[in-house]
Amino acid sequence: MSKNMWEIQFSNKPMTAEDIQDWLACQIAEQLGIEADEIDIKVPFDSYGLDSVQTMNIANLGKQYLGLQLSPLVIWNYPNVELLSYYLAEELQSLELEVFEI
């Protein structure tokens, strides 16, 4: 990872899909007890054997880290790190635009 996750979270620059991919890979790896570089962003989540508790843990951490409520349904609709990270980056960008419009 090129940046510490805290640096990404508290920097003024918007998070990119790549930042989120790094974060998701770290979270999945932590849940599975493996190294983050063992996570292939194009492989479906279910191929890693994540159970519902682990998925909910990641969703809850996502709320803390990203400020977005992550439903398990979102993970079903965007079934790998790559797809989910692009979706979440778009959601974050949308939220930032709403803040600027107020």
C-alpha positions as CSV (number, residue, x, y, z in Angstrom):
1,M,0.0,0.0,0.0
2,S,1.4,3.4,-0.9
3,K,-0.5,5.3,1.7
4,N,-1.5,4.8,5.3
5,M,-5.3,4.4,5.5
6,W,-5.4,7.2,8.0
7,E,-3.6,9.5,5.7
8,I,-6.2,8.8,3.0
9,Q,-9.2,9.1,5.3
10,F,-8.1,12.5,6.7
11,S,-6.6,14.1,3.6
12,N,-8.4,16.8,1.8
13,K,-8.3,15.0,-1.5
14,P,-11.3,12.8,-2.4
15,M,-10.8,9.1,-2.1
16,T,-10.4,7.3,-5.4
17,A,-11.6,3.9,-6.4
18,E,-8.0,2.7,-6.0
19,D,-7.8,4.0,-2.4
20,I,-11.0,2.1,-1.7
21,Q,-9.7,-1.0,-3.4
22,D,-6.6,-0.9,-1.1
23,W,-8.8,-0.5,1.9
24,L,-11.2,-3.3,0.9
25,A,-8.3,-5.7,0.2
26,C,-6.9,-4.9,3.6
27,Q,-10.3,-5.6,5.3
28,I,-10.9,-8.8,3.5
29,A,-7.3,-10.0,4.2
30,E,-7.7,-9.1,7.9
31,Q,-11.0,-11.1,8.1
32,L,-9.3,-14.1,6.5
33,G,-6.0,-13.9,8.2
34,I,-4.0,-13.5,5.0
35,E,-1.9,-10.7,3.4
36,A,-3.7,-8.0,1.4
37,D,-1.6,-8.6,-1.7
38,E,-3.2,-12.1,-1.9
39,I,-6.6,-10.5,-2.7
40,D,-7.4,-10.3,-6.4
41,I,-9.7,-7.3,-6.9
42,K,-11.5,-9.1,-9.8
43,V,-12.3,-12.3,-7.9
44,P,-15.8,-12.6,-6.5
45,F,-16.2,-12.1,-2.7
46,D,-17.8,-15.5,-2.3
47,S,-14.7,-17.2,-3.7
48,Y,-12.8,-16.0,-0.6
49,G,-15.3,-17.8,1.7
50,L,-16.4,-14.8,3.6
51,D,-19.3,-15.6,5.8
52,S,-22.1,-13.2,6.7
53,V,-20.5,-12.1,10.0
54,Q,-17.3,-11.2,8.2
55,T,-19.2,-9.4,5.5
56,M,-21.1,-7.4,8.1
57,N,-17.8,-6.5,9.9
58,I,-16.5,-5.1,6.6
59,A,-19.8,-3.2,6.0
60,N,-19.6,-1.7,9.5
61,L,-16.0,-0.7,9.1
62,G,-17.0,0.8,5.8
63,K,-19.5,3.1,7.5
64,Q,-16.7,4.3,9.9
65,Y,-14.0,4.6,7.2
66,L,-16.0,5.9,4.3
67,G,-19.0,7.5,6.1
68,L,-21.4,5.4,3.9
69,Q,-23.9,2.9,5.1
70,L,-22.9,-0.4,3.4
71,S,-25.7,-2.8,3.0
72,P,-24.9,-6.5,2.4
73,L,-27.1,-6.1,-0.7
74,V,-24.6,-3.7,-2.1
75,I,-21.9,-6.4,-1.8
76,W,-24.2,-8.8,-3.7
77,N,-24.8,-6.2,-6.4
78,Y,-21.1,-5.4,-6.7
79,P,-19.6,-8.8,-6.1
80,N,-15.9,-8.0,-6.2
81,V,-13.4,-5.4,-4.8
82,E,-13.1,-3.7,-8.2
83,L,-16.8,-3.2,-8.9
84,L,-17.6,-2.3,-5.3
85,S,-14.8,0.2,-5.1
86,Y,-15.9,2.0,-8.2
87,Y,-19.5,2.1,-6.9
88,L,-18.4,3.5,-3.5
89,A,-16.1,6.1,-5.1
90,E,-19.1,7.3,-7.2
91,E,-21.2,7.5,-4.0
92,L,-18.6,9.5,-2.2
93,Q,-18.3,11.9,-5.1
94,S,-22.0,12.3,-5.2
95,L,-22.1,13.1,-1.5
96,E,-19.3,15.7,-2.0
97,L,-21.2,17.3,-4.8
98,E,-24.3,17.5,-2.6
99,V,-22.3,19.3,0.1
100,F,-21.0,21.8,-2.3
101,E,-24.5,22.5,-3.7
102,I,-25.9,23.4,-0.3
